[in-house]
Amino acid sequence: MDLKTYYKNIREIEEQLQRDPVVVVSLATSEGGKANVTAEVPRAVAARMIAEVRSRVATTQEAQAFRDEIEERRRLYELDEEARRMRVMVIPASDLRQGKERS
């Protein structure tokens, strides 16, 4: 493999990529790479993966679905963390009645 051609190809692909980060979809590889795994990566990494035919740029619909899924997972995680931090204090009813009498 000619390294000059390889890196020139990567630079050309990187220039064509519009967004940073880029949503890519993996392709099946002979080394055991799984197909259809979506990820968000920097432009330089995406260009290298595309040049090595390990992935392709996700379609607009695929990218939006991926970002929606990530946002939903983040929302659920934050709700779980909020619930985990919530403190509950048990006050006997007799203490509540005493508090009313003091007022």
Gaussian input, Z-matrix of N, CA and C with variables (Angstrom, degrees):
# hf/3-21g

backbone

0 1
 N
 C     1     B1
 C     2     B2     1     A1
 N     3     B3     2     A2     1     D1
 C     4     B4     3     A3     2     D2
 C     5     B5     4     A4     3     D3
 N     6     B6     5     A5     4     D4
 C     7     B7     6     A6     5     D5
 C     8     B8     7     A7     6     D6
 N     9     B9     8     A8     7     D7
 C    10    B10     9     A9     8     D8
 C    11    B11    10    A10     9     D9
 N    12    B12    11    A11    10    D10
 C    13    B13    12    A12    11    D11
 C    14    B14    13    A13    12    D12
 N    15    B15    14    A14    13    D13
 C    16    B16    15    A15    14    D14
 C    17    B17    16    A16    15    D15
 N    18    B18    17    A17    16    D16
 C    19    B19    18    A18    17    D17
 C    20    B20    19    A19    18    D18
 N    21    B21    20    A20    19    D19
 C    22    B22    21    A21    20    D20
 C    23    B23    22    A22    21    D21
 N    24    B24    23    A23    22    D22
 C    25    B25    24    A24    23    D23
 C    26    B26    25    A25    24    D24
 N    27    B27    26    A26    25    D25
 C    28    B28    27    A27    26    D26
 C    29    B29    28    A28    27    D27
 N    30    B30    29    A29    28    D28
 C    31    B31    30    A30    29    D29
 C    32    B32    31    A31    30    D30
 N    33    B33    32    A32    31    D31
 C    34    B34    33    A33    32    D32
 C    35    B35    34    A34    33    D33
 N    36    B36    35    A35    34    D34
 C    37    B37    36    A36    35    D35
 C    38    B38    37    A37    36    D36
 N    39    B39    38    A38    37    D37
 C    40    B40    39    A39    38    D38
 C    41    B41    40    A40    39    D39
 N    42    B42    41    A41    40    D40
 C    43    B43    42    A42    41    D41
 C    44    B44    43    A43    42    D42
 N    45    B45    44    A44    43    D43
 C    46    B46    45    A45    44    D44
 C    47    B47    46    A46    45    D45
 N    48    B48    47    A47    46    D46
 C    49    B49    48    A48    47    D47
 C    50    B50    49    A49    48    D48
 N    51    B51    50    A50    49    D49
 C    52    B52    51    A51    50    D50
 C    53    B53    52    A52    51    D51
 N    54    B54    53    A53    52    D52
 C    55    B55    54    A54    53    D53
 C    56    B56    55    A55    54    D54
 N    57    B57    56    A56    55    D55
 C    58    B58    57    A57    56    D56
 C    59    B59    58    A58    57    D57
 N    60    B60    59    A59    58    D58
 C    61    B61    60    A60    59    D59
 C    62    B62    61    A61    60    D60
 N    63    B63    62    A62    61    D61
 C    64    B64    63    A63    62    D62
 C    65    B65    64    A64    63    D63
 N    66    B66    65    A65    64    D64
 C    67    B67    66    A66    65    D65
 C    68    B68    67    A67    66    D66
 N    69    B69    68    A68    67    D67
 C    70    B70    69    A69    68    D68
 C    71    B71    70    A70    69    D69
 N    72    B72    71    A71    70    D70
 C    73    B73    72    A72    71    D71
 C    74    B74    73    A73    72    D72
 N    75    B75    74    A74    73    D73
 C    76    B76    75    A75    74    D74
 C    77    B77    76    A76    75    D75
 N    78    B78    77    A77    76    D76
 C    79    B79    78    A78    77    D77
 C    80    B80    79    A79    78    D78
 N    81    B81    80    A80    79    D79
 C    82    B82    81    A81    80    D80
 C    83    B83    82    A82    81    D81
 N    84    B84    83    A83    82    D82
 C    85    B85    84    A84    83    D83
 C    86    B86    85    A85    84    D84
 N    87    B87    86    A86    85    D85
 C    88    B88    87    A87    86    D86
 C    89    B89    88    A88    87    D87
 N    90    B90    89    A89    88    D88
 C    91    B91    90    A90    89    D89
 C    92    B92    91    A91    90    D90
 N    93    B93    92    A92    91    D91
 C    94    B94    93    A93    92    D92
 C    95    B95    94    A94    93    D93
 N    96    B96    95    A95    94    D94
 C    97    B97    96    A96    95    D95
 C    98    B98    97    A97    96    D96
 N    99    B99    98    A98    97    D97
 C   100   B100    99    A99    98    D98
 C   101   B101   100   A100    99    D99
 N   102   B102   101   A101   100   D100
 C   103   B103   102   A102   101   D101
 C   104   B104   103   A103   102   D102
 N   105   B105   104   A104   103   D103
 C   106   B106   105   A105   104   D104
 C   107   B107   106   A106   105   D105
 N   108   B108   107   A107   106   D106
 C   109   B109   108   A108   107   D107
 C   110   B110   109   A109   108   D108
 N   111   B111   110   A110   109   D109
 C   112   B112   111   A111   110   D110
 C   113   B113   112   A112   111   D111
 N   114   B114   113   A113   112   D112
 C   115   B115   114   A114   113   D113
 C   116   B116   115   A115   114   D114
 N   117   B117   116   A116   115   D115
 C   118   B118   117   A117   116   D116
 C   119   B119   118   A118   117   D117
 N   120   B120   119   A119   118   D118
 C   121   B121   120   A120   119   D119
 C   122   B122   121   A121   120   D120
 N   123   B123   122   A122   121   D121
 C   124   B124   123   A123   122   D122
 C   125   B125   124   A124   123   D123
 N   126   B126   125   A125   124   D124
 C   127   B127   126   A126   125   D125
 C   128   B128   127   A127   126   D126
 N   129   B129   128   A128   127   D127
 C   130   B130   129   A129   128   D128
 C   131   B131   130   A130   129   D129
 N   132   B132   131   A131   130   D130
 C   133   B133   132   A132   131   D131
 C   134   B134   133   A133   132   D132
 N   135   B135   134   A134   133   D133
 C   136   B136   135   A135   134   D134
 C   137   B137   136   A136   135   D135
 N   138   B138   137   A137   136   D136
 C   139   B139   138   A138   137   D137
 C   140   B140   139   A139   138   D138
 N   141   B141   140   A140   139   D139
 C   142   B142   141   A141   140   D140
 C   143   B143   142   A142   141   D141
 N   144   B144   143   A143   142   D142
 C   145   B145   144   A144   143   D143
 C   146   B146   145   A145   144   D144
 N   147   B147   146   A146   145   D145
 C   148   B148   147   A147   146   D146
 C   149   B149   148   A148   147   D147
 N   150   B150   149   A149   148   D148
 C   151   B151   150   A150   149   D149
 C   152   B152   151   A151   150   D150
 N   153   B153   152   A152   151   D151
 C   154   B154   153   A153   152   D152
 C   155   B155   154   A154   153   D153
 N   156   B156   155   A155   154   D154
 C   157   B157   156   A156   155   D155
 C   158   B158   157   A157   156   D156
 N   159   B159   158   A158   157   D157
 C   160   B160   159   A159   158   D158
 C   161   B161   160   A160   159   D159
 N   162   B162   161   A161   160   D160
 C   163   B163   162   A162   161   D161
 C   164   B164   163   A163   162   D162
 N   165   B165   164   A164   163   D163
 C   166   B166   165   A165   164   D164
 C   167   B167   166   A166   165   D165
 N   168   B168   167   A167   166   D166
 C   169   B169   168   A168   167   D167
 C   170   B170   169   A169   168   D168
 N   171   B171   170   A170   169   D169
 C   172   B172   171   A171   170   D170
 C   173   B173   172   A172   171   D171
 N   174   B174   173   A173   172   D172
 C   175   B175   174   A174   173   D173
 C   176   B176   175   A175   174   D174
 N   177   B177   176   A176   175   D175
 C   178   B178   177   A177   176   D176
 C   179   B179   178   A178   177   D177
 N   180   B180   179   A179   178   D178
 C   181   B181   180   A180   179   D179
 C   182   B182   181   A181   180   D180
 N   183   B183   182   A182   181   D181
 C   184   B184   183   A183   182   D182
 C   185   B185   184   A184   183   D183
 N   186   B186   185   A185   184   D184
 C   187   B187   186   A186   185   D185
 C   188   B188   187   A187   186   D186
 N   189   B189   188   A188   187   D187
 C   190   B190   189   A189   188   D188
 C   191   B191   190   A190   189   D189
 N   192   B192   191   A191   190   D190
 C   193   B193   192   A192   191   D191
 C   194   B194   193   A193   192   D192
 N   195   B195   194   A194   193   D193
 C   196   B196   195   A195   194   D194
 C   197   B197   196   A196   195   D195
 N   198   B198   197   A197   196   D196
 C   199   B199   198   A198   197   D197
 C   200   B200   199   A199   198   D198
 N   201   B201   200   A200   199   D199
 C   202   B202   201   A201   200   D200
 C   203   B203   202   A202   201   D201
 N   204   B204   203   A203   202   D202
 C   205   B205   204   A204   203   D203
 C   206   B206   205   A205   204   D204
 N   207   B207   206   A206   205   D205
 C   208   B208   207   A207   206   D206
 C   209   B209   208   A208   207   D207
 N   210   B210   209   A209   208   D208
 C   211   B211   210   A210   209   D209
 C   212   B212   211   A211   210   D210
 N   213   B213   212   A212   211   D211
 C   214   B214   213   A213   212   D212
 C   215   B215   214   A214   213   D213
 N   216   B216   215   A215   214   D214
 C   217   B217   216   A216   215   D215
 C   218   B218   217   A217   216   D216
 N   219   B219   218   A218   217   D217
 C   220   B220   219   A219   218   D218
 C   221   B221   220   A220   219   D219
 N   222   B222   221   A221   220   D220
 C   223   B223   222   A222   221   D221
 C   224   B224   223   A223   222   D222
 N   225   B225   224   A224   223   D223
 C   226   B226   225   A225   224   D224
 C   227   B227   226   A226   225   D225
 N   228   B228   227   A227   226   D226
 C   229   B229   228   A228   227   D227
 C   230   B230   229   A229   228   D228
 N   231   B231   230   A230   229   D229
 C   232   B232   231   A231   230   D230
 C   233   B233   232   A232   231   D231
 N   234   B234   233   A233   232   D232
 C   235   B235   234   A234   233   D233
 C   236   B236   235   A235   234   D234
 N   237   B237   236   A236   235   D235
 C   238   B238   237   A237   236   D236
 C   239   B239   238   A238   237   D237
 N   240   B240   239   A239   238   D238
 C   241   B241   240   A240   239   D239
 C   242   B242   241   A241   240   D240
 N   243   B243   242   A242   241   D241
 C   244   B244   243   A243   242   D242
 C   245   B245   244   A244   243   D243
 N   246   B246   245   A245   244   D244
 C   247   B247   246   A246   245   D245
 C   248   B248   247   A247   246   D246
 N   249   B249   248   A248   247   D247
 C   250   B250   249   A249   248   D248
 C   251   B251   250   A250   249   D249
 N   252   B252   251   A251   250   D250
 C   253   B253   252   A252   251   D251
 C   254   B254   253   A253   252   D252
 N   255   B255   254   A254   253   D253
 C   256   B256   255   A255   254   D254
 C   257   B257   256   A256   255   D255
 N   258   B258   257   A257   256   D256
 C   259   B259   258   A258   257   D257
 C   260   B260   259   A259   258   D258
 N   261   B261   260   A260   259   D259
 C   262   B262   261   A261   260   D260
 C   263   B263   262   A262   261   D261
 N   264   B264   263   A263   262   D262
 C   265   B265   264   A264   263   D263
 C   266   B266   265   A265   264   D264
 N   267   B267   266   A266   265   D265
 C   268   B268   267   A267   266   D266
 C   269   B269   268   A268   267   D267
 N   270   B270   269   A269   268   D268
 C   271   B271   270   A270   269   D269
 C   272   B272   271   A271   270   D270
 N   273   B273   272   A272   271   D271
 C   274   B274   273   A273   272   D272
 C   275   B275   274   A274   273   D273
 N   276   B276   275   A275   274   D274
 C   277   B277   276   A276   275   D275
 C   278   B278   277   A277   276   D276
 N   279   B279   278   A278   277   D277
 C   280   B280   279   A279   278   D278
 C   281   B281   280   A280   279   D279
 N   282   B282   281   A281   280   D280
 C   283   B283   282   A282   281   D281
 C   284   B284   283   A283   282   D282
 N   285   B285   284   A284   283   D283
 C   286   B286   285   A285   284   D284
 C   287   B287   286   A286   285   D285
 N   288   B288   287   A287   286   D286
 C   289   B289   288   A288   287   D287
 C   290   B290   289   A289   288   D288
 N   291   B291   290   A290   289   D289
 C   292   B292   291   A291   290   D290
 C   293   B293   292   A292   291   D291
 N   294   B294   293   A293   292   D292
 C   295   B295   294   A294   293   D293
 C   296   B296   295   A295   294   D294
 N   297   B297   296   A296   295   D295
 C   298   B298   297   A297   296   D296
 C   299   B299   298   A298   297   D297
 N   300   B300   299   A299   298   D298
 C   301   B301   300   A300   299   D299
 C   302   B302   301   A301   300   D300
 N   303   B303   302   A302   301   D301
 C   304   B304   303   A303   302   D302
 C   305   B305   304   A304   303   D303
 N   306   B306   305   A305   304   D304
 C   307   B307   306   A306   305   D305
 C   308   B308   307   A307   306   D306

   B1=1.4427
   B2=1.5198
   B3=1.3045
   B4=1.4617
   B5=1.5335
   B6=1.3348
   B7=1.4651
   B8=1.5199
   B9=1.3341
   B10=1.4716
   B11=1.5249
   B12=1.3027
   B13=1.4641
   B14=1.5229
   B15=1.3197
   B16=1.4585
   B17=1.5294
   B18=1.3287
   B19=1.4622
   B20=1.5225
   B21=1.3153
   B22=1.4684
   B23=1.5253
   B24=1.3171
   B25=1.4611
   B26=1.5295
   B27=1.3164
   B28=1.4728
   B29=1.5272
   B30=1.3300
   B31=1.4661
   B32=1.5272
   B33=1.3264
   B34=1.4678
   B35=1.5206
   B36=1.3093
   B37=1.4740
   B38=1.5220
   B39=1.3297
   B40=1.4609
   B41=1.5285
   B42=1.3226
   B43=1.4620
   B44=1.5244
   B45=1.3265
   B46=1.4609
   B47=1.5243
   B48=1.3149
   B49=1.4663
   B50=1.5213
   B51=1.3211
   B52=1.4577
   B53=1.5276
   B54=1.3163
   B55=1.4593
   B56=1.5221
   B57=1.3114
   B58=1.4546
   B59=1.5142
   B60=1.2706
   B61=1.4549
   B62=1.5319
   B63=1.3275
   B64=1.4594
   B65=1.5260
   B66=1.3357
   B67=1.4640
   B68=1.5220
   B69=1.3382
   B70=1.4605
   B71=1.5301
   B72=1.3248
   B73=1.4594
   B74=1.5206
   B75=1.3287
   B76=1.4563
   B77=1.5212
   B78=1.3182
   B79=1.4598
   B80=1.5233
   B81=1.3171
   B82=1.4603
   B83=1.5237
   B84=1.3300
   B85=1.4612
   B86=1.5202
   B87=1.3174
   B88=1.4632
   B89=1.5308
   B90=1.3464
   B91=1.4616
   B92=1.5226
   B93=1.3277
   B94=1.4560
   B95=1.5118
   B96=1.3291
   B97=1.4594
   B98=1.5147
   B99=1.3276
   B100=1.4580
   B101=1.5232
   B102=1.3082
   B103=1.4623
   B104=1.5284
   B105=1.3232
   B106=1.4645
   B107=1.5211
   B108=1.3210
   B109=1.4589
   B110=1.5225
   B111=1.3184
   B112=1.4594
   B113=1.5191
   B114=1.3425
   B115=1.4642
   B116=1.5168
   B117=1.3163
   B118=1.4570
   B119=1.5287
   B120=1.3316
   B121=1.4651
   B122=1.5246
   B123=1.3479
   B124=1.4599
   B125=1.5317
   B126=1.3209
   B127=1.4654
   B128=1.5196
   B129=1.3214
   B130=1.4712
   B131=1.5328
   B132=1.3159
   B133=1.4633
   B134=1.5279
   B135=1.3301
   B136=1.4696
   B137=1.5255
   B138=1.3270
   B139=1.4725
   B140=1.5235
   B141=1.3300
   B142=1.4684
   B143=1.5323
   B144=1.3269
   B145=1.4583
   B146=1.5373
   B147=1.3271
   B148=1.4611
   B149=1.5241
   B150=1.3314
   B151=1.4646
   B152=1.5269
   B153=1.3132
   B154=1.4653
   B155=1.5350
   B156=1.3070
   B157=1.4679
   B158=1.5360
   B159=1.3185
   B160=1.4608
   B161=1.5238
   B162=1.3301
   B163=1.4597
   B164=1.5173
   B165=1.3310
   B166=1.4612
   B167=1.5222
   B168=1.3227
   B169=1.4545
   B170=1.5312
   B171=1.3143
   B172=1.4617
   B173=1.5254
   B174=1.3252
   B175=1.4580
   B176=1.5272
   B177=1.3059
   B178=1.4639
   B179=1.5264
   B180=1.3231
   B181=1.4641
   B182=1.5319
   B183=1.3330
   B184=1.4694
   B185=1.5216
   B186=1.3295
   B187=1.4652
   B188=1.5222
   B189=1.3347
   B190=1.4610
   B191=1.5251
   B192=1.3250
   B193=1.4657
   B194=1.5255
   B195=1.3269
   B196=1.4632
   B197=1.5248
   B198=1.3309
   B199=1.4693
   B200=1.5221
   B201=1.3449
   B202=1.4679
   B203=1.5289
   B204=1.3234
   B205=1.4634
   B206=1.5280
   B207=1.3270
   B208=1.4683
   B209=1.5241
   B210=1.3310
   B211=1.4638
   B212=1.5283
   B213=1.3268
   B214=1.4623
   B215=1.5336
   B216=1.3180
   B217=1.4720
   B218=1.5236
   B219=1.3403
   B220=1.4705
   B221=1.5296
   B222=1.3272
   B223=1.4592
   B224=1.5344
   B225=1.3336
   B226=1.4634
   B227=1.5232
   B228=1.3266
   B229=1.4631
   B230=1.5276
   B231=1.3326
   B232=1.4632
   B233=1.5268
   B234=1.3383
   B235=1.4619
   B236=1.5211
   B237=1.3290
   B238=1.4583
   B239=1.5279
   B240=1.3214
   B241=1.4701
   B242=1.5245
   B243=1.3169
   B244=1.4597
   B245=1.5252
   B246=1.3180
   B247=1.4647
   B248=1.5289
   B249=1.3226
   B250=1.4596
   B251=1.5285
   B252=1.3287
   B253=1.4606
   B254=1.5249
   B255=1.3367
   B256=1.4548
   B257=1.5284
   B258=1.3228
   B259=1.4644
   B260=1.5284
   B261=1.3066
   B262=1.4594
   B263=1.5170
   B264=1.3287
   B265=1.4544
   B266=1.5239
   B267=1.3165
   B268=1.4576
   B269=1.5222
   B270=1.3334
   B271=1.4663
   B272=1.5213
   B273=1.3244
   B274=1.4651
   B275=1.5288
   B276=1.3283
   B277=1.4708
   B278=1.5171
   B279=1.3301
   B280=1.4707
   B281=1.5321
   B282=1.3208
   B283=1.4664
   B284=1.5237
   B285=1.3113
   B286=1.4622
   B287=1.5213
   B288=1.3398
   B289=1.4704
   B290=1.5192
   B291=1.3128
   B292=1.4667
   B293=1.5302
   B294=1.3149
   B295=1.4647
   B296=1.5059
   B297=1.3334
   B298=1.4673
   B299=1.5261
   B300=1.3388
   B301=1.4645
   B302=1.5252
   B303=1.3341
   B304=1.4616
   B305=1.5241
   B306=1.3015
   B307=1.4643
   B308=1.4865
   A1=109.71
   A2=116.30
   A3=122.25
   A4=108.20
   A5=116.03
   A6=119.77
   A7=112.66
   A8=117.20
   A9=119.57
   A10=110.26
   A11=116.37
   A12=121.24
   A13=110.27
   A14=116.50
   A15=122.39
   A16=110.87
   A17=116.94
   A18=120.68
   A19=112.42
   A20=117.56
   A21=120.86
   A22=109.08
   A23=116.76
   A24=122.02
   A25=110.53
   A26=117.32
   A27=121.52
   A28=110.03
   A29=117.81
   A30=120.86
   A31=111.51
   A32=116.90
   A33=120.59
   A34=111.52
   A35=116.00
   A36=120.09
   A37=109.76
   A38=117.40
   A39=121.23
   A40=111.27
   A41=117.46
   A42=121.15
   A43=111.32
   A44=117.75
   A45=121.89
   A46=112.64
   A47=116.58
   A48=119.91
   A49=109.55
   A50=116.21
   A51=122.00
   A52=113.42
   A53=116.80
   A54=120.53
   A55=111.21
   A56=114.48
   A57=120.70
   A58=106.86
   A59=121.03
   A60=130.01
   A61=112.08
   A62=114.44
   A63=122.70
   A64=108.54
   A65=116.04
   A66=120.38
   A67=106.91
   A68=116.04
   A69=121.81
   A70=109.73
   A71=114.56
   A72=121.87
   A73=106.69
   A74=116.63
   A75=120.50
   A76=111.80
   A77=114.95
   A78=123.43
   A79=108.41
   A80=117.09
   A81=120.60
   A82=108.58
   A83=116.74
   A84=121.17
   A85=110.09
   A86=114.84
   A87=119.82
   A88=111.94
   A89=117.13
   A90=121.16
   A91=112.18
   A92=117.09
   A93=120.15
   A94=114.29
   A95=118.21
   A96=120.67
   A97=111.13
   A98=116.10
   A99=121.20
   A100=110.09
   A101=115.88
   A102=121.50
   A103=110.71
   A104=115.55
   A105=124.47
   A106=114.87
   A107=117.65
   A108=121.51
   A109=106.24
   A110=116.49
   A111=121.72
   A112=109.73
   A113=115.50
   A114=120.53
   A115=109.40
   A116=115.63
   A117=121.82
   A118=106.63
   A119=116.80
   A120=121.55
   A121=109.68
   A122=117.83
   A123=120.72
   A124=111.04
   A125=116.16
   A126=120.90
   A127=112.42
   A128=117.82
   A129=120.65
   A130=111.01
   A131=116.83
   A132=121.09
   A133=109.78
   A134=115.96
   A135=120.00
   A136=110.41
   A137=117.24
   A138=120.90
   A139=110.55
   A140=116.70
   A141=119.80
   A142=110.93
   A143=116.97
   A144=120.48
   A145=111.45
   A146=116.18
   A147=120.41
   A148=110.32
   A149=117.06
   A150=121.09
   A151=111.26
   A152=116.86
   A153=121.38
   A154=111.93
   A155=117.60
   A156=125.43
   A157=110.36
   A158=115.61
   A159=121.87
   A160=110.88
   A161=116.16
   A162=119.77
   A163=109.91
   A164=114.19
   A165=121.56
   A166=107.01
   A167=116.42
   A168=120.80
   A169=107.94
   A170=116.14
   A171=121.09
   A172=109.96
   A173=115.68
   A174=119.88
   A175=108.53
   A176=116.79
   A177=120.88
   A178=110.90
   A179=116.51
   A180=120.42
   A181=111.26
   A182=117.02
   A183=120.63
   A184=110.68
   A185=116.31
   A186=120.36
   A187=110.69
   A188=117.57
   A189=120.79
   A190=110.54
   A191=117.23
   A192=120.72
   A193=110.26
   A194=117.65
   A195=121.82
   A196=110.36
   A197=116.89
   A198=120.52
   A199=111.39
   A200=116.91
   A201=119.89
   A202=111.08
   A203=116.22
   A204=120.44
   A205=111.29
   A206=116.98
   A207=121.35
   A208=110.25
   A209=117.18
   A210=121.00
   A211=111.24
   A212=117.53
   A213=121.18
   A214=110.67
   A215=116.87
   A216=119.81
   A217=111.36
   A218=116.90
   A219=120.96
   A220=109.93
   A221=116.64
   A222=121.06
   A223=110.46
   A224=116.93
   A225=120.43
   A226=111.94
   A227=116.52
   A228=120.71
   A229=110.48
   A230=116.40
   A231=119.66
   A232=111.46
   A233=117.58
   A234=120.14
   A235=110.88
   A236=117.05
   A237=121.56
   A238=110.57
   A239=116.63
   A240=120.42
   A241=111.18
   A242=116.93
   A243=120.79
   A244=110.76
   A245=116.89
   A246=120.88
   A247=110.74
   A248=116.58
   A249=120.44
   A250=111.37
   A251=117.39
   A252=121.74
   A253=113.05
   A254=117.28
   A255=120.49
   A256=110.05
   A257=115.85
   A258=121.57
   A259=108.57
   A260=115.65
   A261=121.31
   A262=108.15
   A263=116.00
   A264=120.92
   A265=107.78
   A266=116.71
   A267=121.90
   A268=107.76
   A269=114.68
   A270=120.63
   A271=107.75
   A272=117.40
   A273=119.55
   A274=111.04
   A275=116.13
   A276=121.32
   A277=111.01
   A278=117.28
   A279=120.03
   A280=110.95
   A281=118.05
   A282=121.25
   A283=110.92
   A284=117.09
   A285=120.39
   A286=110.53
   A287=117.20
   A288=120.99
   A289=109.46
   A290=118.42
   A291=121.67
   A292=109.78
   A293=116.07
   A294=119.61
   A295=112.23
   A296=118.15
   A297=121.73
   A298=110.60
   A299=116.78
   A300=120.93
   A301=110.36
   A302=118.35
   A303=122.61
   A304=110.71
   A305=117.59
   A306=121.08
   A307=113.48
   D1=133.91
   D2=178.49
   D3=-83.93
   D4=116.54
   D5=-175.48
   D6=-66.78
   D7=-34.21
   D8=178.87
   D9=-61.75
   D10=-44.21
   D11=179.43
   D12=-65.91
   D13=-41.54
   D14=180.00
   D15=-58.52
   D16=-52.97
   D17=-178.27
   D18=-70.48
   D19=-31.48
   D20=175.45
   D21=-64.27
   D22=-42.53
   D23=177.99
   D24=-61.40
   D25=-42.82
   D26=178.98
   D27=-62.72
   D28=-45.14
   D29=179.53
   D30=-61.89
   D31=-40.81
   D32=179.26
   D33=-64.37
   D34=-42.63
   D35=178.35
   D36=-64.34
   D37=-42.94
   D38=-179.02
   D39=-62.18
   D40=-37.35
   D41=177.95
   D42=-65.96
   D43=-31.53
   D44=-178.77
   D45=-76.84
   D46=-23.81
   D47=-178.71
   D48=-72.29
   D49=130.76
   D50=-172.52
   D51=-85.73
   D52=-43.45
   D53=-171.84
   D54=-104.33
   D55=159.02
   D56=172.16
   D57=-139.44
   D58=114.80
   D59=5.48
   D60=-78.85
   D61=165.30
   D62=-177.24
   D63=-109.50
   D64=137.68
   D65=174.77
   D66=-90.79
   D67=123.64
   D68=-179.37
   D69=-121.19
   D70=156.19
   D71=176.93
   D72=-119.52
   D73=127.30
   D74=-176.60
   D75=-71.98
   D76=156.17
   D77=175.45
   D78=-114.60
   D79=154.06
   D80=176.66
   D81=-67.11
   D82=137.14
   D83=179.54
   D84=-123.95
   D85=163.35
   D86=179.35
   D87=-69.90
   D88=-18.77
   D89=178.53
   D90=-85.41
   D91=5.49
   D92=177.96
   D93=99.87
   D94=10.70
   D95=177.69
   D96=-64.33
   D97=137.24
   D98=-177.76
   D99=-85.50
   D100=143.05
   D101=178.45
   D102=-85.09
   D103=153.54
   D104=173.07
   D105=65.08
   D106=31.97
   D107=172.37
   D108=-97.41
   D109=122.22
   D110=-176.02
   D111=-95.36
   D112=140.15
   D113=178.84
   D114=-150.39
   D115=156.95
   D116=176.41
   D117=-109.73
   D118=120.50
   D119=-174.71
   D120=-133.78
   D121=159.88
   D122=175.20
   D123=-63.00
   D124=157.66
   D125=-177.69
   D126=-56.32
   D127=-42.09
   D128=-178.10
   D129=-61.98
   D130=-42.04
   D131=179.69
   D132=-68.25
   D133=-42.75
   D134=178.91
   D135=-60.44
   D136=-43.29
   D137=180.00
   D138=-60.74
   D139=-42.83
   D140=-180.00
   D141=-65.64
   D142=-42.32
   D143=-179.38
   D144=-65.34
   D145=-37.21
   D146=178.37
   D147=-70.05
   D148=-42.77
   D149=179.56
   D150=-62.26
   D151=-34.24
   D152=-179.98
   D153=-87.18
   D154=5.98
   D155=-179.93
   D156=54.28
   D157=45.05
   D158=176.05
   D159=-103.84
   D160=-18.47
   D161=179.63
   D162=-156.08
   D163=174.39
   D164=176.41
   D165=-137.06
   D166=162.42
   D167=177.44
   D168=-72.31
   D169=135.84
   D170=179.58
   D171=-70.70
   D172=148.29
   D173=174.59
   D174=-68.76
   D175=167.24
   D176=179.46
   D177=-58.73
   D178=-41.89
   D179=179.91
   D180=-66.55
   D181=-42.09
   D182=178.58
   D183=-63.41
   D184=-42.73
   D185=-179.50
   D186=-64.49
   D187=-42.58
   D188=-179.90
   D189=-65.86
   D190=-41.83
   D191=178.16
   D192=-62.54
   D193=-40.80
   D194=178.82
   D195=-62.76
   D196=-47.42
   D197=-178.89
   D198=-66.07
   D199=-37.28
   D200=176.61
   D201=-63.30
   D202=-41.98
   D203=178.83
   D204=-63.83
   D205=-42.49
   D206=178.53
   D207=-63.15
   D208=-42.71
   D209=178.95
   D210=-63.78
   D211=-40.57
   D212=178.22
   D213=-65.19
   D214=-42.24
   D215=177.52
   D216=-63.20
   D217=-39.29
   D218=178.64
   D219=-64.52
   D220=-42.82
   D221=-179.96
   D222=-61.97
   D223=-45.27
   D224=178.96
   D225=-64.25
   D226=-38.71
   D227=177.94
   D228=-63.22
   D229=-44.62
   D230=-179.57
   D231=-64.90
   D232=-38.10
   D233=176.02
   D234=-63.81
   D235=-41.51
   D236=178.92
   D237=-63.68
   D238=-43.43
   D239=178.99
   D240=-64.91
   D241=-40.09
   D242=178.48
   D243=-63.44
   D244=-43.28
   D245=178.93
   D246=-65.41
   D247=-36.13
   D248=-179.33
   D249=-68.04
   D250=-32.33
   D251=-178.64
   D252=-82.83
   D253=-14.19
   D254=-176.25
   D255=-65.10
   D256=133.18
   D257=179.59
   D258=-106.67
   D259=139.98
   D260=178.72
   D261=-120.60
   D262=132.60
   D263=178.68
   D264=-116.58
   D265=128.43
   D266=179.05
   D267=-96.96
   D268=121.84
   D269=179.52
   D270=-115.65
   D271=125.07
   D272=178.74
   D273=-61.97
   D274=147.86
   D275=-178.76
   D276=-59.72
   D277=-33.88
   D278=179.99
   D279=-62.56
   D280=-36.76
   D281=177.40
   D282=-67.56
   D283=-34.02
   D284=178.17
   D285=-66.08
   D286=-41.47
   D287=-179.59
   D288=-66.60
   D289=-38.37
   D290=179.55
   D291=-64.82
   D292=-36.36
   D293=178.88
   D294=-64.39
   D295=-36.30
   D296=179.27
   D297=-69.45
   D298=-36.74
   D299=-178.77
   D300=-67.82
   D301=-31.16
   D302=-178.67
   D303=-70.96
   D304=-29.57
   D305=-174.81
   D306=-68.20

